[in-house]
C-alpha cells in the first residue's frame, strides 16, 4: 500500500507542480514521504484559499454533555455564520472498498474523496469536490466549488480545467478508478471562538446513510446510525486548544475518540453482514 501511495504522490506531483525546481528535486533526489506531504500542504496553503490544514479532535457526547458545555463555556463561543446546516455527502471508493479499509487500519497517511453539499442541490447548484487527507494527526482538505451538473464532465475528462485542485481530484479519481460508494448525511450546529479566530466547534447529529440511489435527492429513505440522542463534537484549530477549553474537557472527563462517519457506518454494515452470513 505504501509503495502504491508513493507512486501516486510522485505521479500527482508531475501533474500539479509547475515549479521546475521542485520537479527536479523529486525526480533526482527522491525526497522522503514526510517532505512530500509537507511541500504539498505548504505550497497548497500559499497557492489556494480552498486548502485547509489543521488539527481536528472528535468526541462522542450526549445531549446533556453538549448542553452543559455550551452553558459553561458559551461565553467564549459565538454562533458561526452558517450556524445550522444539513450536510450531505457522497463518498467515493474502489470496487473493493480499498480507501475505507485502508483508513480503518489507521495508517500514518490516509485520504478520501467526497462530494459535499449543504442541503440537497439541484443540477445548477454549486457543491464541493473535496479531497481530505490525514498525515500523522494533521488533517488537510483541498476542495473546489463546482456546479453539480458539471462534475461528471470533469471526472470523465470530457471537460478540462487549468485549476490545479480540480486536476488533482480528477487524476485521483481516475487513478483509483473510483465510483460512488455511500451517501452520508447529518445535521450540524457550528460555533467559533470569540477570542480564538482559528477555533471552531461543531456538533453533528442525526447521522444517517444509504447505499442505494447515490445522488442528491431529497426524501429518500436513509438508515440512522445512532439509536440514542448522541452528538459527534469536533474541535478544529490551526493551533493548540485554548487552556480554558482543555481544562473544561479534562475536568468533565470528555476525551477524544476516533470517529470516521464513513468508517463507522462501514464497520456496522460489515458486522451486520457477518451476523446474517
DOLUM-926587 format. One record per residue: residue in three letters; chain; x, y, z of N, C-alpha, C in turn. Coordinates in pm, whole numbers, plus 32768, in hexadecimal, padded with zeros to 4 digits. Example, Ala and Ser with C-alpha at 12.3 -4.5 7.8 and 13.67 -1.06 7.14 Angstrom:
BEGIN
SITE    aa   ch    n.X    n.Y    n.Z   ca.X   ca.Y   ca.Z    c.X    c.Y    c.Z
SITE   ALA    A   8527   7DC7   830C   84CE   7E3E   830C   8528   7EB6   830C
SITE   SER    A   8505   7F1F   82C4   8557   7F96   82CA   850A   8003   8313
END
This chain:
BEGIN
SITE    aa   ch    n.X    n.Y    n.Z   ca.X   ca.Y   ca.Z    c.X    c.Y    c.Z
SITE   UNK    A   8054   7F87   8000   8000   8000   8000   8057   807D   8000
SITE   UNK    A   80C7   8079   8050   8120   80ED   8058   8162   8109   7FD2
SITE   UNK    A   818A   809C   7F8C   81C8   80AE   7F09   8165   80EE   7EA8
SITE   UNK    A   80E8   80C1   7EAF   8080   80F9   7E58   806A   818C   7E79
SITE   UNK    A   806E   81AD   7EFA   805B   8236   7F26   80CA   8290   7EF1
SITE   UNK    A   8147   8261   7EFF   81B8   82B0   7ED0   81B1   82C5   7E39
SITE   UNK    A   818E   825A   7DF1   8182   8265   7D5F   8115   82C8   7D39
SITE   UNK    A   80A7   82C5   7D84   803A   8323   7D68   8067   83B2   7D7F
SITE   UNK    A   80AC   83C9   7DF1   80D6   8452   7E12   813A   8487   7DAC
SITE   UNK    A   8198   8433   7D84   81FA   845F   7D21   81B6   847E   7C9B
SITE   UNK    A   8158   842A   7C74   810F   8444   7BF9   80BB   84C2   7C05
SITE   UNK    A   8081   84D2   7C79   802E   8548   7C94   8081   85C8   7C8A
SITE   UNK    A   80FD   85C2   7CBC   8154   8638   7CB7   8174   865F   7C28
SITE   UNK    A   8186   85FC   7BD4   81A2   8619   7B48   812E   8665   7B07
SITE   UNK    A   80B6   864A   7B37   8040   868A   7AFD   8031   8719   7B2F
SITE   UNK    A   8044   872F   7BB0   801E   87B1   7BE8   8090   8814   7BFF
SITE   UNK    A   810B   87E5   7C0D   8177   8843   7C2E   81AA   888A   7BB2
SITE   UNK    A   8198   890B   7BB0   81C7   895A   7B3F   8254   8990   7B58
SITE   UNK    A   8282   8986   7BD2   8305   89B9   7BF6   836F   8952   7BCC
SITE   UNK    A   83C4   8974   7B6E   8423   8915   7B37   8488   88E4   7B9F
SITE   UNK    A   84AD   8938   7BFD   850E   8912   7C63   84D8   889F   7CB7
SITE   UNK    A   845C   88A7   7CE1   8422   883C   7D31   8418   87BB   7CE0
SITE   UNK    A   83F7   87CA   7C61   83ED   8755   7C0A   8473   870C   7C03
SITE   UNK    A   84E0   8757   7BF2   8566   871C   7BEA   858B   86D9   7C6E
SITE   UNK    A   856B   871A   7CDE   858B   86E1   7D61   8546   865A   7D75
SITE   UNK    A   84C9   8652   7D51   8480   85D5   7D64   84B7   8568   7D09
SITE   UNK    A   84DD   858C   7C8E   850D   8528   7C2E   859A   84F7   7C51
SITE   UNK    A   85EF   8554   7C7B   867C   8531   7C90   8697   84FC   7D1C
SITE   UNK    A   8660   853E   7D80   8683   851E   7E0A   861F   84C5   7E51
SITE   UNK    A   85AB   84AC   7E13   854B   844E   7E4C   852D   846F   7EDF
SITE   UNK    A   84FB   84E9   7EF6   84E8   851B   7F7D   848E   84C1   7FD0
SITE   UNK    A   84A5   84C5   8052   845B   8473   80B0   83C7   8498   80B0
SITE   UNK    A   8372   8436   80D0   82E2   844C   80CF   82B9   84BF   8129
SITE   UNK    A   82FB   84CE   819B   82D8   853B   81F7   82E9   85C1   81B3
SITE   UNK    A   8358   85D2   816C   8370   8650   8128   830E   8664   80B6
SITE   UNK    A   82EA   85F8   8072   8288   8602   8007   8204   863A   803C
SITE   UNK    A   81D3   85FE   80A8   8155   862B   80E2   8161   86BB   8112
SITE   UNK    A   81D3   86DC   8150   81E8   8765   8181   81E1   87C9   810F
SITE   UNK    A   8226   87AA   80A2   8227   8807   8031   819D   8816   7FF5
SITE   UNK    A   8155   87A4   7FEB   80CC   87AC   7FB5   8076   8809   8008
SITE   UNK    A   807F   87FE   808B   802C   8850   80E2   8058   88E0   80E3
SITE   UNK    A   80DB   88F8   80F0   810C   8981   80F9   80F7   89CA   8076
SITE   UNK    A   811F   898A   8007   810E   89CB   7F86   807A   89E0   7F67
SITE   UNK    A   802A   897A   7F88   7F9B   8988   7F72   7F60   89F8   7FC4
SITE   UNK    A   7F8D   8A05   8042   7F58   8A6D   8097   7F79   8AF7   8064
SITE   UNK    A   7FEA   8B05   8022   8011   8B86   7FEA   7FC1   8BA5   7F6D
SITE   UNK    A   7FA4   8B3E   7F1F   7F6C   8B54   7E9A   7ED5   8B64   7E9B
SITE   UNK    A   7E91   8B26   7EFB   7E00   8B20   7EF2   7DBC   8B4D   7F72
SITE   UNK    A   7D43   8B83   7F63   7CEF   8B9E   7FD6   7C97   8B27   7FF7
SITE   UNK    A   7C94   8AC3   7FA0   7C3F   8A4F   7FB4   7C8B   89D8   7FEA
SITE   UNK    A   7CFA   89F3   8030   7D4A   898A   806D   7D54   89A6   8102
SITE   UNK    A   7D3A   893E   8152   7D3B   894D   81E2   7D9C   88E9   821F
SITE   UNK    A   7DDE   8912   8288   7E35   88B7   82D3   7E21   88D6   8366
SITE   UNK    A   7DF8   8872   83B5   7DDA   888E   8440   7DD8   880C   8490
SITE   UNK    A   7DD0   881E   8513   7DC1   87AE   856F   7D2C   879F   858D
SITE   UNK    A   7CFA   8724   8585   7C6E   8709   85A2   7C65   869B   860B
SITE   UNK    A   7C14   86B3   8671   7BF9   864E   86D7   7B62   8635   86DC
SITE   UNK    A   7B3D   85B7   86EA   7AAF   8592   86EF   7A8D   8557   8777
SITE   UNK    A   7A11   8573   87A3   79E1   8544   8823   7951   8514   8810
SITE   UNK    A   7930   84A4   884D   78A7   8472   8848   7865   8495   88CD
SITE   UNK    A   7800   84ED   88C9   77C4   8520   8944   772C   8515   8941
SITE   UNK    A   76F0   851B   89B7   765E   8518   89C2   7627   85A6   89B5
SITE   UNK    A   75A4   85AF   89A8   7564   8633   89A2   757A   867F   8A24
SITE   UNK    A   7577   8639   8A94   758F   867A   8B15   761B   86B5   8B1C
SITE   UNK    A   767D   866A   8AEC   7706   869E   8AEB   7713   8717   8A90
SITE   UNK    A   76D0   8711   8A1D   76D2   8782   89C0   7695   87FE   8A00
SITE   UNK    A   7621   87EE   8A3D   75DE   885F   8A7B   7631   889A   8AEC
SITE   UNK    A   766F   8845   8B3C   76C3   8873   8BAB   773D   88BE   8B78
SITE   UNK    A   7778   888A   8B0D   77EE   88CA   8AD5   77CD   8957   8AA5
SITE   UNK    A   7761   8965   8A5B   773B   89E8   8A28   7715   8A48   8A99
SITE   UNK    A   76DF   8A11   8B03   76BB   8A63   8B76   7737   8A97   8BBE
SITE   UNK    A   779C   8A41   8BCB   7814   8A63   8C19   7876   8AB9   8BCA
SITE   UNK    A   7889   8A9D   8B4B   78F0   8AE5   8AFF   78B3   8B35   8A8B
SITE   UNK    A   782E   8B41   8A8C   77EA   8B88   8A20   7815   8C18   8A10
SITE   UNK    A   7845   8C57   8A7D   7871   8CE2   8A75   78EF   8CF3   8A21
SITE   UNK    A   7935   8C86   8A09   79AF   8C8B   89B8   7995   8C65   8927
SITE   UNK    A   7916   8C45   8909   78F2   8C1A   8882   7884   8C73   884A
SITE   UNK    A   7879   8C74   87C7   7809   8CB6   8785   77DD   8C60   870F
SITE   UNK    A   7761   8C71   86E8   772E   8C23   8679   7776   8C48   85F8
SITE   UNK    A   7794   8BE1   85AB   77D5   8BF6   852A   7772   8C37   84C9
SITE   UNK    A   77A9   8C70   845F   7754   8CAF   83F8   76EC   8C4D   83C4
SITE   UNK    A   7717   8BD0   83AD   76BB   8B67   8383   76A4   8B0B   83FB
SITE   UNK    A   7656   8B3C   845A   7647   8AF8   84DB   7609   8A6F   84CD
SITE   UNK    A   7599   8A66   8487   7555   89E7   8474   7557   89BF   83E1
SITE   UNK    A   757D   8943   83C9   7583   8915   833E   7568   887F   8339
SITE   UNK    A   753A   8854   82C6   7528   87C6   82AA   7590   87A0   8242
SITE   UNK    A   75ED   874B   8269   765F   872B   8214   7649   86A3   81D1
SITE   UNK    A   7656   86A3   814E   7640   8629   80FF   76C0   8608   80B2
SITE   UNK    A   76EA   858A   80BB   7767   855F   807B   7753   84E0   802A
SITE   UNK    A   7796   84DC   7FB9   77A4   845E   7F6F   7838   843A   7F72
SITE   UNK    A   7859   83CD   7FB8   78E3   839F   7FC1   7900   833F   7F4E
SITE   UNK    A   7979   8348   7F1B   79A4   82F3   7EAD   7A0A   828D   7EDE
SITE   UNK    A   7A0A   8218   7E9D   7A69   81AF   7EC2   7A7D   8154   7E4B
SITE   UNK    A   7AD6   80F3   7E5B   7AED   8091   7DF1   7A84   8022   7DFA
SITE   UNK    A   7A84   7FC9   7D9A   7A28   7F58   7D9C   7A3C   7F02   7E19
SITE   UNK    A   7AB8   7EFF   7E4A   7AD9   7EAC   7EBE   7ADD   7EFA   7F40
SITE   UNK    A   7AAD   7F75   7F3D   7AAE   7FCA   7FB5   7B3B   7FE0   7FED
SITE   UNK    A   7B9C   7FEE   7F95   7C27   7FF9   7FC0   7C41   8074   8017
SITE   UNK    A   7C02   80E4   7FF7   7C1F   815F   803F   7BEF   8158   80D0
SITE   UNK    A   7B75   8129   80E6   7B42   8124   816E   7B86   80B5   81BE
SITE   UNK    A   7BA5   8045   817E   7BEB   7FDA   81C4   7C75   8009   81F0
SITE   UNK    A   7CBB   804E   8197   7D3E   8084   81BB   7D32   80E9   822C
SITE   UNK    A   7CCB   813C   8227   7CB6   81A0   828F   7CA1   8160   8317
SITE   UNK    A   7C54   80F5   831B   7C35   80B2   839A   7CAF   806B   83D5
SITE   UNK    A   7D13   8053   8384   7D8F   8017   83B7   7DE7   807D   83FC
SITE   UNK    A   7DBB   80FD   83FB   7DFF   816C   843E   7E91   817A   8413
SITE   UNK    A   7EA7   818A   8391   7F31   81A0   8361   7F5F   822D   8382
SITE   UNK    A   7FDD   8248   836F   8011   82CE   838C   7FDB   8334   8328
SITE   UNK    A   7FBA   8306   82B0   7F7F   835D   824A   7F02   831B   8211
SITE   UNK    A   7E97   8369   8207   7E1D   8336   81C9   7DD4   83A8   8185
SITE   UNK    A   7D7F   8385   8127   7D38   83EC   80DB   7CAE   83BA   80B3
SITE   UNK    A   7C58   8419   808E   7BD2   83F7   8061   7BA2   8463   8001
SITE   UNK    A   7B40   843E   7FAF   7B07   849C   7F4F   7A70   849A   7F5C
SITE   UNK    A   7A33   8511   7F5D   79A2   851A   7F6B   796E   8594   7F21
SITE   UNK    A   78EC   8591   7F05   78A4   8607   7ED6   784E   8634   7F4C
SITE   UNK    A   7858   86B3   7F6F   780E   86E6   7FE3   77AF   8755   7FB9
SITE   UNK    A   7737   8750   7FF2   76D4   87B8   7FDA   7694   87DF   805D
SITE   UNK    A   7670   885D   8068   7628   888D   80DE   7595   8896   80B6
SITE   UNK    A   754C   882A   80D4   74C5   881A   80A2   74C8   87C2   8025
SITE   UNK    A   7453   87A8   7FEE   7449   8756   7F74   7448   87B1   7EFA
SITE   UNK    A   74B2   87B2   7EAB   74BD   8810   7E3B   7473   87E2   7DBF
SITE   UNK    A   7451   8844   7D6B   7420   8829   7CE5   7498   8828   7C87
SITE   UNK    A   7484   8801   7C0B   74F4   87EF   7BB0   7541   8870   7B95
SITE   UNK    A   7501   88E4   7BA0   7545   8963   7B88   7580   899F   7C07
SITE   UNK    A   756E   895C   7C78   75A6   898D   7CF6   7639   8966   7D04
SITE   UNK    A   767F   89B0   7D58   770C   8993   7D71   771D   8931   7DE4
SITE   UNK    A   777D   88D8   7DD5   77A4   887B   7E3E   783C   8881   7E49
SITE   UNK    A   7873   8835   7EA9   7904   8833   7EBC   793C   87A9   7E9D
SITE   UNK    A   79A2   87A7   7E49   79F3   872E   7E3A   7A64   873A   7EA1
SITE   UNK    A   7A72   86D5   7EF4   7AD3   86DF   7F61   7B2D   8664   7F68
SITE   UNK    A   7BAD   867D   7F79   7C0D   8615   7F9B   7C3E   8631   8027
SITE   UNK    A   7C2E   85CF   807E   7C57   85E0   8109   7CC6   857D   8128
SITE   UNK    A   7D32   85AF   8160   7DA3   855A   8184   7DC1   8569   8218
SITE   UNK    A   7E00   8504   824F   7E2F   850B   82D9   7EB9   84CE   82E0
SITE   UNK    A   7F19   851C   830F   7FA2   84EB   831A   7FD5   8509   83A6
SITE   UNK    A   7FF1   849E   83F0   802B   84AC   8476   7FD8   850A   84CE
SITE   UNK    A   7F53   8500   84C4   7EFB   854E   8519   7ED2   85D5   84E3
SITE   UNK    A   7F11   8602   8477   7EF1   8683   843B   7E92   866C   83C6
SITE   UNK    A   7E22   86B2   83C9   7DBC   86A2   8361   7DCB   870E   82F7
SITE   UNK    A   7DCC   86E6   827B   7DCF   8744   820B   7D56   8730   81B3
SITE   UNK    A   7D22   879C   8180   7CAD   8791   8127   7CBD   87F0   80B3
SITE   UNK    A   7CAB   87BC   803B   7CB0   880D   7FC3   7C29   87FE   7F7D
SITE   UNK    A   7BEE   886D   7F59   7B69   8865   7F1E   7B55   88D0   7EB4
SITE   UNK    A   7AF2   88B7   7E60   7AD1   8917   7DF8   7A3A   891C   7DE9
SITE   UNK    A   7A06   8991   7DD3   7976   89A7   7DC2   7955   8997   7D2E
SITE   UNK    A   78EE   8947   7D12   78CF   8928   7C87   783A   8909   7C7B
SITE   UNK    A   7802   8923   7C06   7775   8903   7BF1   7762   886B   7BEC
SITE   UNK    A   76F6   883E   7C29   76DC   87AF   7C30   76D8   876F   7BA6
SITE   UNK    A   769C   87B3   7B46   768C   8778   7AC0   7710   876B   7A75
SITE   UNK    A   777A   87AD   7AA4   77FB   87A9   7A5E   785A   873F   7A93
SITE   UNK    A   7837   8700   7B03   7896   86A5   7B44   78BD   8632   7AE9
SITE   UNK    A   785C   85EC   7AB0   787B   8579   7A5B   78CD   85A1   79E1
SITE   UNK    A   78B5   8618   79AD   7901   8646   7938   7995   8650   7958
SITE   UNK    A   79B5   8685   79CE   7A41   8693   79F5   7A7F   860C   7A1B
SITE   UNK    A   7A37   85BD   7A6B   7A6F   853F   7A9B   7A89   84DD   7A29
SITE   UNK    A   7A3C   84E7   79BD   7A50   848E   794A   7AA3   84D0   78DC
SITE   UNK    A   7AE0   8544   78FC   7B38   858B   78A0   7AF2   85BB   7822
SITE   UNK    A   7A6E   85C9   7827   7A27   8603   77B5   7A30   869C   77B7
SITE   UNK    A   7A57   86CF   7829   7A6C   875E   7839   7AEB   8770   788B
SITE   UNK    A   7B3F   87CF   7865   7BBE   87E1   78A9   7BC5   8869   78EC
SITE   UNK    A   7C26   8876   7945   7C37   88F2   7991   7CCB   8908   79AC
SITE   UNK    A   7CF0   8986   79C3   7D79   89A4   79EC   7D83   89B6   7A83
SITE   UNK    A   7D17   8997   7ACC   7D1A   89A0   7B5E   7D66   8928   7B95
SITE   UNK    A   7DCD   8942   7BE4   7E23   88D6   7C13   7DDE   8878   7C74
SITE   UNK    A   7D87   88AE   7CC9   7D3F   8858   7D26   7CE1   87FA   7CDA
SITE   UNK    A   7C9A   882F   7C7B   7C3F   87DC   7C2C   7C8D   8772   7BDE
SITE   UNK    A   7CFD   8797   7BA6   7D4E   8737   7B5C   7D83   86C8   7BB7
SITE   UNK    A   7DA5   86EE   7C32   7DD2   8688   7C92   7D60   8626   7CB0
SITE   UNK    A   7CE9   865B   7CC6   7C76   8607   7CE6   7C56   85AA   7C71
SITE   UNK    A   7C57   85DF   7BF9   7C3A   858D   7B83   7CA2   851E   7B74
SITE   UNK    A   7D1F   8542   7B8A   7D8A   84DD   7B81   7D76   8471   7BEB
SITE   UNK    A   7D5A   8499   7C66   7D44   843C   7CD5   7CCE   83E0   7CB8
SITE   UNK    A   7C62   841A   7C87   7BE8   83CF   7C67   7C05   8363   7BFE
SITE   UNK    A   7C4C   8385   7B97   7C68   8326   7B2C   7CD6   82C5   7B50
SITE   UNK    A   7D36   82F0   7BA1   7DA3   8298   7BCA   7D6E   8221   7C19
SITE   UNK    A   7D11   823C   7C76   7CDA   81D2   7CCA   7C5B   8194   7C8F
SITE   UNK    A   7C2E   81C6   7C1B   7BB4   8193   7BDC   7B3F   8198   7C3F
SITE   UNK    A   7B27   820E   7C74   7AC3   821E   7CDD   7A35   8220   7CA6
SITE   UNK    A   79D8   8204   7CFF   7949   820C   7CDF   78FF   8233   7D5F
SITE   UNK    A   7885   8268   7D52   7838   8288   7DCA   7825   820C   7E20
SITE   UNK    A   7840   821A   7EA3   783A   81A5   7EFB   77CC   81AE   7F64
SITE   UNK    A   77B7   8225   7F9C   7756   8231   8008   7729   82C3   8015
SITE   UNK    A   76AD   82D5   803D   7673   835A   8054   7667   836A   80EC
SITE   UNK    A   76A4   83D3   8121   76A1   83ED   81B1   7676   847D   81C9
SITE   UNK    A   7617   848D   8225   75E5   8513   8245   75DB   8522   82DD
SITE   UNK    A   75DC   859E   8309   75CC   85BC   8398   75AC   8650   83A7
SITE   UNK    A   757D   8675   841E   755A   86FF   843C   75C5   873B   8496
SITE   UNK    A   75E9   87B8   847D   765B   87F5   84C3   7638   887B   8501
SITE   UNK    A   766B   8891   8578   766D   8914   85B8   76FF   893F   85C2
SITE   UNK    A   771B   89BB   859D   77A6   89E9   8597   77BC   8A64   85EE
SITE   UNK    A   7829   8A5E   863A   7853   8ACE   868E   78E5   8AEF   8670
SITE   UNK    A   790C   8B69   868F   7997   8B92   8681   79C1   8BE0   86FC
SITE   UNK    A   7A45   8BE4   8715   7A77   8C29   8789   7A6B   8CC0   8779
SITE   UNK    A   7A49   8D03   87E6   7A3F   8D95   87E3   7ACA   8DD5   87E2
SITE   UNK    A   7B22   8DA2   8837   7BAA   8DD6   8840   7C10   8D7B   87FD
SITE   UNK    A   7BE0   8D0E   87C3   7C37   8CB0   877D   7C00   8C9D   86F0
SITE   UNK    A   7C30   8CED   8692   7BF6   8CEE   860B   7C01   8C68   85C5
SITE   UNK    A   7C67   8C1A   85E6   7C7C   8B9C   85A0   7C31   8B28   85E0
SITE   UNK    A   7BF0   8B3F   8652   7BA9   8AD4   8698   7B1B   8AC4   8662
SITE   UNK    A   7AF7   8A49   8646   7A70   8A2A   8616   7A3F   89AB   865A
SITE   UNK    A   79C7   89AF   8690   798B   893A   86D0   7905   891C   868D
SITE   UNK    A   78F5   88A2   8661   7878   887A   861E   783B   8803   8666
SITE   UNK    A   77B6   87FA   865D   776C   878B   8697   7718   874B   8628
SITE   UNK    A   7737   86CF   8607   76F0   8687   859E   7690   8622   85DB
SITE   UNK    A   7615   8620   85A9   75B0   85C3   85DC   7561   8588   8567
SITE   UNK    A   750C   8528   8588   74B6   84E8   8524   7508   84B0   84B0
SITE   UNK    A   7571   8469   84D1   75C5   8429   846C   7576   83BB   8425
SITE   UNK    A   7574   83C0   83A1   7523   8363   8353   7569   8345   82CF
SITE   UNK    A   7543   82D5   8293   7589   82AC   8219   752F   8254   81C3
SITE   UNK    A   755A   8241   8146   751A   81E2   80EB   7580   81B5   8084
SITE   UNK    A   7568   813E   804E   75C1   8105   7FE8   7583   8108   7F5D
SITE   UNK    A   7501   8120   7F56   74C0   8121   7ED4   74A5   81B1   7EA9
SITE   UNK    A   7491   81C5   7E29   7473   8249   7DF1   74D4   82B2   7E25
SITE   UNK    A   7552   82A5   7DFE   75BB   82FE   7E31   75BE   8381   7DE3
SITE   UNK    A   7550   83CB   7DEF   7543   8450   7DB4   7507   84AC   7E1C
SITE   UNK    A   7512   852E   7E02   74DD   8590   7E61   7447   85A2   7E4E
SITE   UNK    A   73FB   8544   7E80   736A   854C   7E76   732E   854F   7F02
SITE   UNK    A   72D3   85AC   7F17   7294   85B8   7F9B   722B   854B   7FAE
SITE   UNK    A   7205   8538   802C   7197   84DF   8051   71B0   844D   802F
SITE   UNK    A   722E   8427   8023   724F   839B   8010   7265   835B   8099
SITE   UNK    A   7234   82E1   80A9   7240   829D   8129   72D1   8281   814A
SITE   UNK    A   72F9   82A2   81C7   7382   828E   81F2   7382   8246   8278
SITE   UNK    A   73F1   8206   8297   73FE   81B9   8312   7449   820B   837B
SITE   UNK    A   740D   8219   83F1   744D   8265   845C   74BC   8212   849C
SITE   UNK    A   7526   8257   84C5   7596   8211   8504   7582   8204   859B
SITE   UNK    A   7559   8270   85DC   7549   826F   866D   74BB   8247   8695
SITE   UNK    A   74B2   81F3   86FB   7431   81CF   8734   740A   822F   87A4
SITE   UNK    A   7467   8281   87D0   744D   82E0   883B   747A   836B   8812
SITE   UNK    A   7460   83CC   886A   7479   8458   884A   750B   847B   8865
SITE   UNK    A   7562   845C   8807   75F1   8476   8815   761F   84DC   87AF
SITE   UNK    A   768E   851D   87D0   76C8   8582   8778   775C   8562   8760
SITE   UNK    A   7787   857D   86E7   7816   8576   86C8   784A   8605   86D0
SITE   UNK    A   7895   8622   8737   78CE   86A7   8746   7959   86A8   8707
SITE   UNK    A   7970   8709   86B2   79F4   8719   8674   7A2E   879F   869D
SITE   UNK    A   7AA9   879C   86CA   7AF3   8816   86EB   7B62   8824   8684
SITE   UNK    A   7B60   8894   863E   7BC0   88A9   85D1   7C0D   8929   85EC
SITE   UNK    A   7C91   8922   85DD   7CE4   8997   85F5   7D65   898B   85A6
SITE   UNK    A   7D9A   89FD   857D   7E1C   89FF   853A   7E8D   89FB   859F
SITE   UNK    A   7E6E   8A20   861B   7ED2   8A26   8685   7EAD   89C1   86F2
SITE   UNK    A   7EDC   89D7   876B   7EB7   8981   87DA   7E33   89AE   8816
SITE   UNK    A   7DF2   8956   8860   7D74   8979   88A0   7D8C   89E1   890D
SITE   UNK    A   7D31   8A41   891C   7D3F   8AA3   8988   7D35   8A5D   8A10
SITE   UNK    A   7D7B   8A93   8A75   7D83   8A51   8AF5   7CFB   8A42   8B38
SITE   UNK    A   7CA1   8AA4   8B27   7C1E   8A9B   8B67   7BCE   8A25   8B31
SITE   UNK    A   7BE4   8A05   8AB2   7B9D   8993   8A77   7BDC   8910   8AA4
SITE   UNK    A   7C60   890C   8AAC   7CA6   8894   8ADB   7C7C   8873   8B69
SITE   UNK    A   7C76   88D9   8BC0   7C50   88C3   8C4C   7BC2   888F   8C57
SITE   UNK    A   7B68   88C8   8C06   7ADC   889C   8C0D   7AD0   8809   8BE3
SITE   UNK    A   7B0C   87E6   8B73   7B02   875C   8B41   7B3F   86FA   8BA4
SITE   UNK    A   7BB1   871E   8BDD   7BF5   86C5   8C3B   7BA3   86B4   8CBA
SITE   UNK    A   7B70   8720   8CF1   7B24   871C   8D6D   7AA5   86C8   8D5D
SITE   UNK    A   7A67   86D0   8CE9   79EB   8688   8CD0   7A00   8601   8C8E
SITE   UNK    A   7A7F   85D8   8C85   7AA2   8554   8C50   7A68   853C   8BC3
SITE   UNK    A   7A76   85A2   8B71   7A4F   8597   8AE4   7ACE   8584   8A93
SITE   UNK    A   7AE0   850C   8A5F   7B5E   84E9   8A1F   7B4B   84D1   8989
SITE   UNK    A   7BB4   84EC   893C   7BAB   84D8   88AB   7B94   8445   8888
SITE   UNK    A   7B55   842F   8816   7B3F   83A8   87E5   7B50   83A7   874E
SITE   UNK    A   7B67   8334   8718   7B71   8326   8687   7AE5   830C   8651
SITE   UNK    A   7AB6   8364   85FA   7A2F   8353   85C4   7A29   8388   8536
SITE   UNK    A   7A42   832E   84D7   7A2E   834D   844A   799F   8326   8427
SITE   UNK    A   7951   8384   83F6   78C4   8366   83D9   78B8   82F6   8371
SITE   UNK    A   7901   8301   8306   7900   8298   82A0   7934   8216   82DC
SITE   UNK    A   79A1   8220   832B   79DC   81AA   8366   797F   8162   83C6
SITE   UNK    A   793A   81AF   841B   78DF   8172   847D   7868   812F   8438
SITE   UNK    A   7831   8170   83D3   77C1   8135   838A   77EE   80B4   8345
SITE   UNK    A   7864   80B8   8308   7899   8041   82C3   78AE   7FCE   8325
SITE   UNK    A   78E8   7FEB   839A   7900   7F82   83FD   787D   7F43   842C
SITE   UNK    A   7817   7F96   8442   7796   7F60   846C   775B   7F07   83FF
SITE   UNK    A   7766   7F33   8382   7733   7EE3   8313   7778   7E5A   830E
SITE   UNK    A   77FB   7E59   8323   7846   7DDB   831F   781B   7D7E   8391
SITE   UNK    A   7803   7DB7   8407   77D6   7D66   8478   774D   7D29   845C
SITE   UNK    A   76F5   7D78   8421   7670   7D45   8401   7675   7CD8   8397
SITE   UNK    A   76D0   7CE7   8337   76E0   7C80   82D1   7713   7BFE   830F
SITE   UNK    A   776E   7C0A   836F   77A4   7B93   83B1   7737   7B4A   8400
SITE   UNK    A   76DC   7B95   843D   7670   7B57   848B   7615   7B05   8432
SITE   UNK    A   7602   7B33   83B7   75A4   7AEF   835D   75EA   7A90   82FD
SITE   UNK    A   766D   7A82   8310   76B9   7A28   82B5   769D   7995   82D6
END
